[in-house]
């Protein structure tokens, strides 16, 4: 036989369950989005600074630096995608455009990784022409990523984000 639950215990359980997640249901504001998104960028700021400060000297260091950059920027894209967007239409549109611009760099990061791998492979071979071609390809991939990141930075600044506009 199951024990009988008193009405007080059942009522208390219902109140506790109803309160779960209630704070997350409040409408997101532009200011709330800015605060949350900038918090994400602030959390990653030191990782971006470490990547910027690296001065790779060897092909292995170049490939490792590009991998670290790609990993950090993907982490940023993933975390920003989890920030709740504002409810108000114009603020939501601006926030979505910013998040999409960051997310849109992911294919460029894959391109950067692939170009880094080809550069590393060419450096291991004794073919200066192949190394020069791989180096040019890598430079192009890095330039395309930096241009996309600069557009995201501009969107962040226009939206009012402080840290997100200054990661580069």
C-alpha positions in Angstrom: 0.0 0.0 0.0 1.3 3.4 -1.0 1.6 6.0 1.8 -1.0 8.8 1.6 0.4 12.2 0.8 -0.9 15.1 2.8 -2.4 18.0 0.9 0.3 20.2 2.2 3.1 18.1 0.7 1.3 17.9 -2.7 0.6 21.7 -2.6 4.3 22.4 -1.8 5.5 20.2 -4.6 3.1 21.9 -7.1 4.3 25.3 -6.0 8.0 24.3 -6.3 7.5 22.8 -9.7 5.6 25.8 -11.0 8.4 28.1 -10.0 11.1 26.1 -11.9 12.3 28.1 -14.8 10.0 31.0 -14.2 12.8 33.6 -14.3 13.8 32.4 -17.8 10.3 33.2 -19.2 10.6 36.9 -18.8 10.8 38.7 -22.2 14.3 39.4 -23.3 15.1 43.0 -23.9 17.7 44.6 -26.2 19.7 45.6 -23.1 19.4 42.0 -21.7 20.7 40.6 -25.0 23.6 43.0 -25.0 24.5 42.2 -21.5 24.3 38.4 -22.0 26.1 38.5 -25.4 28.9 40.8 -24.1 29.2 38.4 -21.1 29.9 35.6 -23.5 32.6 37.6 -25.3 34.1 38.8 -22.0 34.4 35.2 -20.9 36.4 34.4 -24.0 38.3 37.7 -24.2 41.5 36.3 -22.7 41.5 33.3 -25.0 41.2 35.6 -28.0 44.0 37.8 -26.6 46.3 34.7 -26.2 45.7 33.8 -29.9 46.4 37.3 -31.0 49.7 37.4 -29.1 51.1 34.3 -30.6 53.8 34.8 -33.2 54.1 31.5 -34.9 57.5 30.9 -36.5 57.2 27.4 -37.9 54.6 25.7 -40.1 53.6 23.6 -37.1 53.1 26.7 -35.0 51.1 28.4 -37.8 48.8 25.4 -38.0 48.4 25.2 -34.3 47.7 28.9 -34.0 45.0 28.7 -36.7 43.5 25.7 -35.0 43.3 27.5 -31.7 41.8 30.6 -33.4 39.2 28.4 -35.1 38.3 26.5 -31.9 37.9 29.7 -29.9 35.8 31.4 -32.6 33.6 28.3 -32.9 33.2 28.3 -29.1 32.0 32.0 -29.4 29.6 31.1 -32.2 28.1 28.2 -30.2 27.7 30.3 -27.0 26.2 33.3 -28.7 23.7 31.0 -30.4 22.4 30.1 -26.9 21.8 33.7 -25.9 18.1 34.5 -25.9 17.1 37.1 -28.5 15.2 40.2 -27.7 11.4 40.2 -28.1 11.1 43.6 -29.7 11.2 43.2 -33.5 14.0 45.7 -34.5 16.2 44.6 -31.6 15.6 41.0 -32.4 16.5 41.6 -36.1 19.7 43.3 -35.1 20.6 40.6 -32.6 19.9 37.8 -35.1 22.0 39.5 -37.7 24.9 39.8 -35.3 24.6 36.1 -34.2 24.2 35.0 -37.8 27.3 36.9 -38.9 29.4 35.2 -36.2 27.8 31.8 -37.1 28.5 32.5 -40.7 32.2 32.3 -40.2 32.2 28.6 -39.3 32.6 27.5 -43.0 35.5 29.9 -43.2 37.0 28.4 -40.2 36.8 25.0 -41.8 38.5 26.4 -44.9 41.2 27.9 -42.6 41.8 24.5 -41.0 42.0 22.8 -44.3 44.4 25.4 -45.7 46.5 25.1 -42.6 46.7 21.3 -43.0 47.8 21.7 -46.6 50.4 24.2 -45.7 51.7 21.9 -43.0 51.9 19.0 -45.5 53.6 21.2 -48.1 56.2 22.3 -45.5 57.1 18.7 -44.9 57.7 18.1 -48.6 60.8 19.4 -50.5 58.8 21.5 -53.0 59.1 25.2 -52.6 56.5 25.9 -55.3 54.0 23.8 -53.5 54.9 25.5 -50.2 54.4 28.9 -51.7 51.1 27.9 -53.2 49.9 26.5 -49.9 51.1 29.6 -48.1 49.1 31.8 -50.5 46.0 29.6 -50.0 46.4 29.9 -46.2 46.8 33.7 -46.4 43.7 33.9 -48.5 41.7 31.7 -46.1 42.9 33.8 -43.1 42.1 37.0 -45.0 38.5 35.8 -45.8 37.9 34.9 -42.1 39.3 38.2 -40.9 37.1 40.1 -43.3 34.0 38.2 -42.1 35.0 38.7 -38.5 35.5 42.4 -39.1 31.9 42.6 -40.4 30.7 40.8 -37.2 32.7 43.2 -35.1 31.0 46.1 -36.9 27.6 44.6 -36.2 28.5 44.1 -32.6 29.6 47.7 -32.2 26.5 49.0 -34.0 24.4 46.9 -31.6 26.1 48.4 -28.6 28.3 45.4 -27.6 31.6 46.3 -26.1 33.6 43.1 -25.8 32.1 41.4 -28.8 33.2 44.3 -31.0 36.8 44.1 -29.9 37.8 40.5 -30.0 40.0 40.8 -33.1 
